[in-house]
Amino acid sequence: MPAADFDVIVVGAGHAGCEAAWAAAALGCSVGLCTLSTTTIGTMPCNPAVGGTAKGQLVREIDALGGLMGRAIDATGIQFKVLNQSRGPAVWAPRAQADKQRYAKWMAQALATTPGITIVEGQVARLALQGGTVTGVSLVDGRAFSGRSVVVTTGTFLNGVIHVGDDRRPAGRVGEPPSVHLGEHLRALDFTVGRLKTGTPPRLSRASIDFVGAVSAGVFHVEHGDEPAVPLSFLTPEAPRNAVVCWKLHSTSGSHAAVRRHIARSPLYNGQIQGIGPRYCPSFEDKVMRFPDRDRHLIHLEPEGLDVDEIYVNGMSMSLPEDVQREIVAGLPGLETARFLRPGYAVEYDFVQPTELRHSLETRRIRGLFLAGQINGTSGYEEAAGQGLLAGANAALAVKEQAPFVVGRHEGYLGVMVDDLVTRGCLEPYRLFTSRAEHRLHLRADNADLRLTERGRVLGLVDDARWDAFEARRARLEANRRTLRSTSVTAPSGAKVTAEDALKWQEVTATRLVEAGIPLEHASAGGFDLATLQTEIKYGGYLRRQDAEMRRALHAEFQRIPDDFVYRGLPGLSAELVQRLEEVRPSSLGQASRIPGMTPAATVLLNAVLSRKIDGIDGVTSGA
């Protein structure tokens, strides 16, 4: 193979691009990271936070595999919470408010000091191809770089257009040009390309808001972080510090009336925007128009950093004209005199239908080309970062001519997300939810390292320091399990029982046992060990049942389907289902069973053909 400028080229330096570049470099590859500007590496263009429901689990999984996001947010976060603590451990989700500027600087510094990564400033215009294989990229300014693998992580930049009322301008983010050349190039390569939409709310001047008065008047409610704070990285040695509070309020009938008066000026409702937006995170216009019986909607005011004036108005994503946005915000109690720093806007952009991808995130059409992030139809920093880590690792493995790294649905939310994308595709921006995982009690935030760090070590993503910390945690857990089995305590009922039984019967908590002098060893930051112990014991029966379900499901996953399997002509498969199977090209019977429209009868038929159990059917592959 001839020499190349880089082993792996990464296009874009958002959350997906940062993790992709880091992962490829960690596996020993030389990496060219192409970005419009070094000042925008790791930028948070929307919500100033990392984590949340299912997203926090993703961040822990990225961290368990050695990725950057968890450490970055622990180092730069300004408020930390675990969401859903009133519910079961399957949905406990760490979340951290971010200092956006510090987060981006941390990420840029981490990449700049990672051996093997070279930052290339410039806009990629097209891919270099040879015989169905990618061989590099060309830039708008005429420069060209050769590479053995390419990872495209363009976010909302592919033919991006920003909308504020009837003000419509080409942009990938506010103030940054779109990627028109690459967008048209991908269309010309016959990728199945669609159009999606997302949005962002107004930013307000913190100095212009009377928070004390609004809290005293009862229209703002203060939201504090958890104490002690829980980190998102397993490597963070001490509990992070909560440095800010946030505030919540509610919209009013007056603000709703303003939306209805001006709805014809919204590009979402007058036909100006054609892209599909997310149902789970609707714009403020959609909230008002789609839920007319709701007289108020929750809004959060979140600082974007320690030393900045910006307040992010979470829950009020809008694309109405700026004068209407000002009217709506000024009509909210406590925000009558708030000064606008920037109006909200919607952004439309191209995406590639992810059924074009393999589970490795390599495209089926072009060898060596990987896609990650919003180009695959997802939304969210965390979803992008997770895909970036997997795509970067697999791009490096492709260079090394090694088997791809794939996380199964039973192993992590990373696996759930990728399988959903490549099997089902996207009709709207994809967001991860705990409800998407059939084994979510097993896929908890507290045990992400126990599920994935060993795999990351074998792959080469987990360094010695992380591995040593993981082995120490695993040893503590085993020692604590022995202590719980061998120590007697007096239960509230007065009976003498083992500490393990006391936990199992939910008569005490693990924290209370420590307070009572039971010698449990646990990490000082985050309480990962105690959370894992308590869940293992309290929900042991459910976990054993789920383990059995996973073993049964894995049987279908191990029933492989050849790439050249011929579906046409099989009796019992409809023409529509054959078309869908040919589009997705499932790699296993399990994946085939999850394709929309796949019936149990069709799954049984396909299993029988694969097992050669149907008489008279032969030649199941084109080469047979």
PALUMDO-293890 format. One record per residue: x, y, z of N, C-alpha, C in turn; residue in three letters. Coordinates in steps of 0.02 Angstrom, whole numbers, plus 50000, padded with zeros to 5 digits. Atoms other than C-alpha are relative to their C-alpha. Example, Ala and Ser with C-alpha at 12.3 -4.5 7.8 and 13.67 -1.06 7.14 Angstrom:
PALUMDO-293890
500454994150000506154977550390500455006050000ala/499584994149997506844994750357499615005550037ser/
This chain:
PALUMDO-293890
500424994150000500005000050000500445006250000met/499574994150004500745017049951499935004350063pro/500004995649941501185029750085499435005149994ala/500544995149999499785041650137500195005650048ala/499874994449954499795058650221499784998150071asp/500275002049935498735051150362499724992949993phe/500375006449999498095034150412499255001449999asp/500714998549994496415041650460499905007649994val/500194993050005495645058250408499315000850031ile/500654998649968494235065250517499765006849976val/500284993850027493115078550439499515002850051val/500414997049949492395089950573500274998850069gly/499725000549932492925093550752499495001850053ala/500504999649947491295093550847500084994150047gly/499955005349950490895080550978500174993249968his/499845006350035490935066050853500715000149975ala/499334999650028492525072050769500554999750052gly/499495000249946493465074750933500114992850024cys/499935006949975493105057050994500294995549946glu/499745004250055493455049550822500755000949993ala/499284998750006495155058050810500394996950058ala/499665002849941495615052950987500044992449996trp/500015007350002495085034750963500484997349948ala/499545002450052496035032650799500725000950021ala/499324998949976497595040350876500184995250056ala/499865004649945497435029451031500184993049974ala/499845006550030497525014250916500615000349956leu/499354999650033499165020450845500015002849931gly/500044997350068498585028950685500205007449999cys/499914992950012499145045650616499345002949977ser/500674997350012497605056950609500055007249976val/500094993150022497215072550509499305002250019gly/500664997649977495795081950596499845006549964leu/500174994250042495005094050472499435004050033cys/500504995749969494055108850547500045006949968thr/500004993250029493535126050486500475004650039leu/499574995749959494465133950632500174996350064ser/499815003049936495435128150784499615003050057thr/500374996749946494375140250886499314996850011thr/500665003149993492805129650859500034992650018thr/499945007049980493485112650913499594998950065ile/500385001749940492285104651038499465005050019gly/500504994949985491015118851024499334996950019thr/500685001849983489325117051108499535005349970met/500404994950032488175126250988499305000850030pro/500684999649973486575122651083500024999450076cys/500085000749928486205116151258500674999750037asn/499365000249963487615119751384500004994650053pro/500025005449952487525102651464500214993549967ala/499815006750022488145084751450499654995050045val/500335005249961487175069351504499255000950000gly/500735000149997485365066651552499764992949988gly/500295006650006484175052151530500264996349938thr/499685004250051485035038451426500655003249975ala/499404996650022486315051651375500564999450052lys/499505000949947487195050551544500304993049997gly/499755006850008487325031751518500504999749942gln/499554999850057488115035151348500685003050019leu/499374996749981489405046951424500424995250042val/499625004849959489885033751553500294994449956arg/499745005250044490075020851413500595002549959glu/499434996950035491175032551312500605000250046ile/499454999649951492205035151469500284993150016asp/499775006849985492285016451505500464997449946ala/499585002150056493065014151333500615004649990leu/499414995750003494345027751367499905006749969gly/500144993850035493485042251277500075006250042gly/499844993649970493605060651318499425003450036leu/500564995749979491855067351354499905000250075met/500115000149928491675061751535500515004050038gly/499474996249966493345068751589499955007449985arg/500064993050019493035084751493499465003650040ala/500554996749964491375088451577500145000250075ile/499834999749928492005083851751500495005650014asp/499504994849990493445096051728499725007049990ala/500254993450018492365110251663499275001150017thr/500714999349982490605107051729499915004950058gly/500144995049948489775119851842499394998250044ile/500535002649957488265110251909499874992749981gln/500055007250012488015091451930499384997350034phe/500605003249972486425081251956499954992949974lys/500215006650025485825063351943499245000449993val/500724999550013484105063551862499654993450016leu/500445005849991482665051651899500164995950063asn/499825003849940483265046952074499404997350038gln/500605002649967481475044252131499754993649966ser/500195006050037481345030052005500554994650007arg/499535005649994482305013751981500675001549970gly/499314998750022484185012551946500094999449925pro/499935000650072483885008051763499985006849965ala/500074993450033483465026251727500375005650037val/499584994949969484635035351847500495002649948trp/499614997250055485575047351736500395006150023ala/499604994249982487025058951777499975005449946pro/500014994350047486975076351698500405005650031arg/499604994449975488135091251712499895006149956ala/500014993550035487905109451666500725001749982gln/499324998950024489405114951564500185007449998ala/499714993550020490505130151553500224999049928asp/499905001650070490455130251364500705001949975lys/499344997850023492055140051336500544995550029gln/499495004349969493065129851460499984992949973arg/500065006850028492385113451391500364999649933tyr/499695000150067492915117851213500765000750006ala/499284999249991494635123551274500324993650026lys/499745006349974494875107451372500074994949944trp/499995004950053494435096951221500545001649948met/499494998050048495545106951103500704998550026ala/499355001349970497005105351224500144992550002gln/499915007249997496735086651244500214997349932ala/499845002450067496785083951056500695002649977leu/499364997150020498265095651031500594996550031ala/499455003449965499295085651155499984992449991thr/500035007150014498795068451091500474998249943thr/499535001850053500225060650992499624997149940pro/500285002750062499775057150811499465004149968gly/500544995950029498435070550786500295006449972ile/499814993750032498745084750663499365003849983thr/500594995950014497465098850654500105003349932ile/499984997050066497095104350475499425004949995val/500524995050007496145120750456499795000549927glu/500244999550068495055121250301499354996049992gly/500635003350013493415115250226500084994549947gln/499965005750047493325098050144499455000749948val/500484999350055492495098749973499764993349972ala/500185006450029492515080749914500474994550023arg/499605005849984493185063249941500404997949939leu/499615003250053494565055349838499834992650000ala/500225006950005494015038249775500394996349947leu/499685004350049494805023749686499714993050006gln/500285006850001493865008049639499544998550057gly/500475001249945492515010049771500305000650068gly/499664999249936493765014049908500205007350008thr/499794993149988494085031049988500765000250008val/499274999449997495885036949971500235006750026thr/499814993549973495835054450045499465005149990gly/500484994550007494995071450036500335005849963val/499794993750031495115087649937499665005750036ser/500274994149965494865104750018499785005349950leu/500254994750042493975119849948500585004349974val/499444995750020495635129349942500494996649953asp/499575003550047496405116249827500474995050030gly/499565004949969497425106549953499674993149999arg/500255006849999497255087649953500434995950049ala/499655004349953497705074550083499784992849987phe/500175007050008497795055850060499914996750068ser/500135003649938497145044050193499724993149985gly/500235006950011496755025650212499284999050023arg/500704999949978495115028850304499805007250011ser/500274993349989494005044150316499374999550043val/500594999649957492745048250454499685006949990val/500344993650012491465061750408499535001450058val/500404998149942490695070750558499805007349993thr/500134993150020489945086450482499435003350038thr/500514996849959488535089450607499445002949958gly/500544996650037487255102050540500275004149941thr/499694995750051488445109050409499844998049928phe/500125002050069487955098850255499405003849971leu/500534995850030486965111450151499575003250054asn/500364997149944486485119750316499695006849982gly/500364993750009485205133950314499695002050067val/500274997549936484745144550467499395004349985ile/500624996350009482995151850486499845003950064his/500304995849948482415166450595499455003949966val/500544997050038480705171150531500124999249926gly/499885000550072480855175150346500735001449982asp/499284999350012482725178350368500304993049992asp/499765006750017483475163150283500705000749971arg/499314999250024485365161550264500384993450005arg/499595006149997486595147550223500495000450058pro/499535000349943487555142450380499954993150031ala/500005006349963488065126950476499845001150073gly/500174997249934487995136250642499995007549990arg/500034992750007487685154550673500715002749991val/499354996950014489135164250597500504995549966gly/499535004650032489915148950512499714997449935glu/500265001950066489765144050328499814992649997pro/500195007050007488895127950275500504996249956pro/499595004350043489735113350188499584998149939ser/500415001050059488925114750017500334995049952val/499655004350048490255106249910499974992750021his/500015007049977490365090550017499294997250000leu/500695002350002488475089750033499794997949931gly/500185001850068488245089849845500404994049975glu/499585005750020489685077549823499694993550025his/500315006149973488835064749938499364998349963leu/500615001350040487205066749842500194997049933arg/499795002550065488135063849679500254992850003ala/499775007049991488825047549750499424995250011leu/500625004049995487015041349761499854997550070asp/500225001649932486935040449951499275002350008phe/500684998049985485155041050014500025005750050thr/499924994049960485105058750080499315002950015val/500614996849979483695066950178500145006850031gly/499954993249973483355083550261499685000150070arg/500254999549932483155086350449500055007150025leu/500014993349970482885101350560500104999450075lys/499954999349927483415106050735499985007450016thr/500054992949982483375122250832500325001650066gly/499694997649938484035132650975499615006050025thr/500404994649972483245145351093500395006650002pro/499644993649992483655163751123500514999650057pro/499544999049945485125168851231499875006950029arg/500164993849966484805182251361500595002450041leu/499474997149959485935194051457499854998650074ser/500095001649929486155187751635499945006450041arg/499994993849962486495205451695499335003749997ala/500634996350009484785211251633499414996750036ser/500535003749967483785198751737500055000750076ile/500034999449928483265201851918499824993250031asp/500145006749974483455184151983499765000150072phe/500204999749930483315188852166499275002150006val/500694997749997481705198352138499514994849974gly/500455005050029480955184652029499924994050046ala/500055005549952481365171352158499575002150060val/500404997449944480635182152298499265000349982ser/500694999550022479065184652195499694993249985ala/500265006850011478905165852171499914998149927gly/500085001750071479015166251980500604996149974val/499435004350014480755158651973500104995250059phe/499855004949948481205142852070500724997849990his/499295001550004483035139552110500114992549996val/499815007050007483785122952055500734999150018glu/499325001249976485325117152150500264993449972his/499705006350017486545103452103499984995250059gly/499985005149947486715087252202500615001050045asp/499435000149954487815086752357500004993450037glu/499414998750041488935077552349499854999049926pro/500095000550072489045079752161500274993349975ala/499805006450029489195064052055500345001349933val/499644998850063490515064251915499744995649944pro/500185004250057490265057251741500564995549978leu/499435004450017492005049651725500174995550059ser/499785004649948492565034251821500695001850026phe/499324998249979494285042351833500025006350043leu/499994993849960493765058351923500104998250073thr/499815002449933494595056552095499575002950056pro/500394996849948493495068552193499345002549972glu/500644997450022491705074552187500085006949970ala/499954993450031491555089252066499655005350043pro/500284994449961491065106452131499425003149962arg/500564996350027489365114252101500155007550008asn/499814992949998489735132452056499445004849983ala/500564995650019488055139051995499354996850020val/500685002649997486195137352017499675001549933val/500424998650058484905136651878499325002150027cys/500664997849980483125142951881499484997049953trp/500545002250044481475136351817499395004550009lys/500624996150001479875145451771499544996849950leu/500485002850046478355142451663499765005449951his/500304995450047477675150251506499285001650022ser/500654997549979476005159351517499524999949941thr/500504999650053474385160551421500145005949953ser/499834994250042474975177651360500544998349949gly/499475001950048476565170351283499734995249948ser/500305004650048475525156651202499585003949949his/500414995950045474335169651131500435003649948ala/499554996550046475815178951054500234995249945ala/499815005050050476365162850966499434999249949val/500565001250045474625160150894499885006049954arg/500104994050042474495178150833500485000349942arg/499484999250050476105176750736500204993449967his/499785006650022476125158350689500114999849924ile/499904999950073475985162450503500695002649980ala/499324997550014477695170750517500534994950020arg/499525005249981478505154750582500184995949939ser/499815004250057479525145750448499814992750008pro/500235006949989478955129550528499294999149975leu/500705000550016477145133550485499815003349934tyr/500174996950064477225143750324500324996649940asn/499715003950055478135130550221500725001649983gly/499314998250016479845138650224500494994450018gln/499585005749978480615123850320499694993549976ile/500225006450025480475106850237500274994150041gln/499695005349961481605096750353499564997750058gly/500395003049946480865085250485500345001450066ile/499734998749933481105090550666499844994650049gly/500115005349949481125080050825499335000850036pro/500634999849962479445075550904500125000550075arg/499895000549928480235072551074500255006650029tyr/499744993749976480985090051085499735005649955cys/500314995350047479755101550995500205007250014pro/499894992949991480015119950965499435002950041ser/500524996849960479025132251071499375001049959phe/500594999350043477885135550922499604993449999glu/500335006550003477515116850911499664998350066asp/500315001349935477185115451098499335003550006lys/500614996149994475885129251089499464997549952val/500505001850051475045123550928499784992750006met/500185007149997475085104750957499674998050065arg/500305001649935474545105251139499595006050025phe/500394994049983473195118751146499694999950069pro/500315000549933472505112151311500505001650056asp/499494998549949474155115351402500055007650009arg/499994992849989474115132451483500705002550020asp/499324997949985475975132451526500494994449983arg/499475004850014477615124051482500625001950041his/499434999049957479185121851587500585003149961leu/499434996650029480675133151550500565000150052ile/499424999649956482435132451625500465005549976his/499494994950015483655146951633500674997350024leu/499375003449985485425139851625500595004449981glu/499394996250017487065149551635500444996049951pro/499575003350048488235145651490500734999850022glu/499325000249975489785147851597500065004350063gly/499884996249939490555155651751500125007449986leu/499774993250013491255171351670499675003149939asp/500334997450059490005174551531499315002650019val/500644996849986488395184551521499404996049974asp/500545003450035487395171951418499594995550046glu/500475004649969485855163351488499644996249944ile/500335004450049485175148551388499294998850024tyr/500715000749981483265147951387499764993149978val/500155007050016483025129151389499244998949999asn/500725001250006481295124251327499665004949955gly/500304995050044481025139051210500365000449933met/499735000050068481825133751047499495003149953ser/500474996450043481065145350916500335002049934met/499774997250064481215150850735499555005749978ser/500424994150015479935164950742500445006049988leu/499604994050010480515182250688500245002950067pro/499704997649938481615191050815499545004550039glu/500454995549964480315204350856499464996150038asp/500505004249966479055190650899500324996450059val/499665003349944480335181351006500085004950059gln/499934995049947480655197451102499345001150036arg/500674999149970478785199651130499834994250046glu/500165006049961478595181751193500405000050065ile/499575000249940480075182651313499825005650048val/500184994449956479585199851380499344998950035ala/500635001549968477875192751421500044994850055gly/499915005049948478605179951541500165003350066leu/499864997149934478585184151728500744999450017pro/499304999949982480325189251782500475001749943gly/499584998650058480955192051606499765006249962leu/500284994250034480045208251567500545004749973glu/499474995350021481675218151553500624996349974thr/499425003950023482805204051491500235002449931ala/499714997650063483975209451352500234994149958arg/499805005250046484235198451199500735000749982phe/499335000350028485995193251154499994996849931leu/500075003450065485445182051010499324996749997arg/500655003450005483765175950946500094992549989pro/499995007150017483355157650932499944999149925gly/500065001350071483425149550761499914992549988tyr/500025006950023483065133550666500544999149948ala/499505001550052484365125050557499794993649965val/500135005850043484005113250413500674997549973glu/499375002850024485365101350353499884993249969tyr/500025006650031485685085850250500254994650048asp/499735005849965485935068650327499984994149953phe/499995006250039486345051650255499604994850038val/500415005149967485055038350293500454994550027gln/499515004549970485985027050416499934992749981pro/500035006950026485345011050336500534999049945thr/499435000550046486785014950215500624997350035glu/499415001749961487965009550355500004992850025leu/499925006249962488644993650430500025001750075arg/499974998849928488684991450619500665003250021his/499374996749986490484997450613499985007449984ser/500114993250024489795014050544500395001449935leu/499724999350066490725010850381499434999849949glu/500515000050051489685014750227500044993649958thr/500005005950042489145000150119500245001649929arg/499844998150068489445009849958500755001049989arg/499304998250008491235015449989500414997150057ile/499575003049949492555005450081500455005350031arg/499574995449964493525014850213499685006650018gly/500364993849984492215028750229499534998750058leu/500415000749940491415030450401499635006550013phe/500404994149984490035042350456499824999850075leu/500164999749928489685048250635499675006650017ala/500324994049975488545060550722499375001849962gly/500634997750029487145071150650499944998449926gln/500045002350069487595065950473499634993449995ile/500375006449998486815049250525499295000850025asn/500694998949981485185057450578499895000550075gly/500094999649928485505058450765500005007350024thr/499954993449969485365073350882500344999050068ser/499705000449934486325077051041500754999249998gly/499275000549995488135079251091500224992850016tyr/499805006649975488185062351177499944994649946glu/500085004850055487485052251031500565000949949glu/499474998750048488745060850918500674997550025ala/499365002149972490215057651034500064992450000ala/499985007350000489765039251052500134997149931gly/499875002350068489675036750865500715001749977gln/499334998050019491285046350843500534995350026gly/499515004749971492235035050961500004993449963leu/500045006450036491595019350873500265000649929leu/499784999250069491885026250698500765001049997ala/499284998950000493635032350741500394993650014gly/499675006449985494115015650818499974995349940ala/500075004650057493425006050669500375002449938asn/499594997550055494275017550544500734997950010ala/499315002349985495925013450631500074992549990ala/499975007350009495524994850633500004998149926leu/500015001350072495144995650447500705001049970ala/499314998750023496875003150417500454994150019val/499595005649975497624988950519499774993349972lys/500295006050029496554976350422499804995150055glu/500255004049945495804970150585499245000250001gln/500745000449997494004965150624499725006150035ala/500294994049970492834979550669499804998950073pro/500225000149930492364983850848499265001950001phe/500724998949998490484982250873499754998550070val/500315000949934489534984451036499304997249989val/500665003050007488014973151051499475003750039gly/500554996849964486304978851108500004998050074arg/499995002449932486554968451265500595002850040his/499394997749967488224976851302499985007450017glu/499994992949986487824995351297499505003949959gly/500424995550039486755009851241500345001949934tyr/499654999150063488105012451110499754995049949leu/500245005250045487544996051035499285000849981gly/500714998750014485705000151051499935005449947val/500044994450046485955016650961500204998149930met/499765001750067486985009950817499544995049966val/500445005050029485854994950791499345003249978asp/500614996550020484305006150790500115003849935asp/499874995850059485105017550661500074995849937leu/499865003750062485745004550538499444995249982val/500555004750013484204993350555499365003649982thr/500644996650009482775005750564500045006449959arg/499944993650034483465021550487499685005650040gly/500274994149966482825038950531499465003349959cys/500534995950029481175047350492499995006950032leu/499934993749964481595061250615500664999650038glu/499375000449962483135066150717499954994850056pro/500005005549952483585051050824500295002350066tyr/499754998749933483775053051010499954993550040arg/500005006049960484235039251131499565000950061leu/500415000349940482985034751268500134993350035phe/499935006549965483075021351403499494995049975thr/500525004550024481465014251331500204996449936ser/499775003450060482415009551172500394993650016arg/499575005649981483454996751269499574994650034ala/500395005549971482644979851304500324997350064glu/499655002549941483954976351439500255005850043his/499754993849969484034993351523500194999350073arg/499775000949931484184986951701500734997650001leu/499315002350006485794978651646500465005749975his/499604994750031486374994151550499965006450041leu/500064994349954486505005951698500615004649993arg/499444995350001487605021351716500564997750047ala/499485001549950488515014451870500444994249979asp/499595005950017489134998351786500275000249929asn/499754999550069489675004851615500714997349995ala/499315002550003491495001051657500034992450006asp/500015007349992491084983351713499784996649935leu/500235002850063490234980551545500505000849943arg/499644998250061491464988751426500755001150007leu/499294998249994493174993051499500464994349979thr/499575005650020493874975651474500034999449924glu/499995000250073493354976051291500445005749973arg/499584994450022494164993151273500744998650011gly/499315001749987495764986451350500274995249947arg/499795004750052495854971851229500105003649934val/499964996450063495564983851085500615004749998leu/499444995349998496904996051144499805007150016gly/500244993349984495825011051190500125001850073leu/499944998949927496055009151379500744999850019val/499294999749983497755014751442500134996950069asp/499815003449938498695008151593499685003250061asp/500284996649941498085021451715499264998350009ala/500725001749996496255018251674499914992750018arg/500075007249985496504999451679500164998650073trp/499835001049929497345000251850499425002350044asp/500574997549961495895010751917499414995249995ala/500555004750010494644998351844500124993650040phe/499865006149962495514983251919499925001050075glu/500084998449929495554991852088499265000250019ala/500724999749987493684995252077499704993050000arg/500275006850003493314977352026500194996150062arg/499785003549939494334970952174499605002450060ala/500404997449944493404982652293499304997050000arg/500685002850004491734976352230499984992950026leu/499995006949977492204958352260500114999650075glu/499894999949927492864962252434499365002150036ala/500624997749969491254971552474499454994749997asn/500495005450004490184957152413500134994850055arg/499845004849947491114945552533499815002850068arg/500174996949936490884957852676499254999850012thr/500735000049993489014959152645499734993050016leu/500235006949988488834940252644500194997550069arg/499735002849937489844937652803499855004250062ser/500124995549943489274952252913499274999850020thr/500684999949975487744951553024499815006950025ser/500264993649976486674966653063499324998850030val/500685000349972485094969853162499535004149956thr/500484996650043483664973953045499515004050042ala/500504996149963482324986653094499484995650034pro/500485004649969481214971553132500284996950064ser/499695002949941482454966353267500364993549987gly/499695006450017483024950653177500735001049980ala/499315000050022484854946553150500044997049930lys/499965002350069485194945152963500685002049972val/499394997850032486664946552846499885006949970thr/500064993450031487024963752778499734999449929ala/500255001150068486684956552606499244999450000glu/500725000849996484924951352657499665006650019asp/500294993649981484614968152738499935004649939ala/500044996150062485004976452573499474997149953leu/500465003350046484004963652475499275001650019lys/500694998749978482454966652580499855007450005trp/500084992850002482714985452562499845003050068gln/500094997349932482734987952750500525005350016glu/499484994949991484334998252739500305001549931val/499634998450061485375006652604500744998550012thr/499285001249995487205003552566500345005750038ala/499714994349964487605021052627499884999450074thr/500155000749929486735017552793500444994650032arg/499565005149973487765001752814500695002850014leu/499354996849989489355011852794499975004450062val/500074995649943488715024452920499954996150065glu/500065004249940488345010153040500654996350017ala/499355002949984490165004653033500164993649964gly/499835006050040490064990152910500585001949955ile/499394997950034491804990452832499984999049924pro/500025000350073491344992952650500505004949971leu/499544995650035492684999852538499625003149941glu/500344996850057492045012652412500405005949976his/499654994350029492695025852295499735006450031ala/500214993749968492655043452368499565004149955ser/500394995950046491945051452210499474995949966ala/500535002950041490265046952139499634994350032gly/500355005649970489835032152249499844994449951gly/500145005150050489955020552098499944993150032phe/499995006749971490365005452205499374998650039asp/500605001249960488915007652325499394999449957leu/500575000450045487685010652185499984993249965ala/499975006550034488274994952096499814994450048thr/500165005249950488194984252254499254999950016leu/500704999649979486484990352304499534997449945gln/500435002150055485734987452131500074992549988thr/499885007250010486534970152112499594995950049glu/500335004049947485764964352275499245001149999ile/500724998649998484074973152275499644997149939lys/500335002050062483704968652095500314993749971tyr/499665006050023484654952252086499564995449960gly/500465004450036483134942152032499855002549931gly/500144997050066482704954151892500614999649954tyr/499395000350040484514954651835500134993049974leu/499905006950023484624935651828499514998349944arg/500495001250052483024935051726500215003549935arg/499784996350060483714948351608500604996749968gln/499435003650028485334938651589499774994149958asp/500275005650038484324923551533499705002349934ala/500294997250061483374934251408500545002049950glu/499454998050044485004941151340500324994049967met/499705006050029485714923751316499564997249943arg/500455002450053484164918651217500045004549938arg/499974995350056484264934451111500654999349962ala/499365000650033486094931451074500024994349950leu/500025005550048485664915150986499845002649931his/500194997150064484824925250848500565004449973ala/499464995750023486284937350843500584996049970glu/499465004250025487494923050812499814996349935phe/500225003050063486444916750665500155005149945gln/499764995050048487424926150530499644999449933arg/500284999750068486714931450361500555002449953ile/499474997850046487964932150217499835006649966pro/500124993650033488184949050133499644999349934asp/500315000950066487624941749966499394995550002asp/500605004249993486104932650033499465002549953phe/500534998250049484694932249903499324999150033val/500665000349969482994936549975499444999049948tyr/500525000650051482024937549812499894992649982arg/500175006950017481104921549773499854995650059gly/500165004149941480934915549952499255000350011leu/500735000049988479124910149979499855002650070pro/500204997549936478244919450118500255006950016gly/499764993249989479184935950103499675004649949leu/500334995350044478194950450033500515004049960ser/499554995950040478944961449897500255006050040ala/499804994349959478954976050020500544998150050glu/499515002349950479894965950151500664998249966leu/499395001650036481134959550022500395006449985val/499684993650014481484977649971500345002850062gln/499724997349938481764982650152500624995950021arg/499425004249983482924967750184500595001549955leu/499454998450046483934972150029500305006850015glu/499744993449982484084990250086500454999750062glu/499635000249937484664986150262500584995049998val/499505005350001485644970250222500214998050070arg/499845001749930485544963750402500564994950002pro/499445004549994487094954850461499844993850041ser/500195005749958486164942950578499254999350000ser/500725001149994484464935250605499695004750051leu/500254995449949484284945850761499885006949971gly/500114993550030484534961850663499424999949951gln/500565000650047483334955850528499335000350035ala/500645000149963481984952850659499795006850024ser/500154993349975482094971150711499845005049944arg/500164995650056481804978350537499255001550001ile/500724998450001480134987750531499644996049946pro/500395004050047478834976650451500164992650001gly/499805007049996479744960350489499544996450050met/500475003549958478444948250558500334993950033thr/499725006249970478764933450676500024994349949pro/500015005450049478254921750533500585000749950ala/499454998950046479514929650416500674998450033ala/499385001549963480864928150550500114992550004thr/499955007349997480484909650572500204997149933val/499845002450067480544907050384500745001349985leu/499314998350015482204916050368500484995650040leu/499575004349958482934906050513500034992949970asn/500025006750029482384889950430500434999649937ala/499595000050060483184894750265500745000250017val/499304999449980484794899850350500264993450029leu/499815006449970484804883250442499924994249952ser/500105005150052484424873850280499504994850022arg/500505004649975482864866450358499394999449956lys/500585000250045481654869750214500194996149938ile/499855004150059481644856450079499865004049937asp/500124997050065481804862349902500285006949991gly/499704993350006482684878849939500754999250004ile/499275000650002484494879649889500285006449970asp/499694994150030485734892649834499795006450035gly/500244994249963485334905049972500465006049992val/499584994350016486804915849921500135000049925thr/499914999450073487184922349748500574995749975ser/499435004050022488784912249745499904992550013gly/500105007149983488004895849802499844995849939ala/
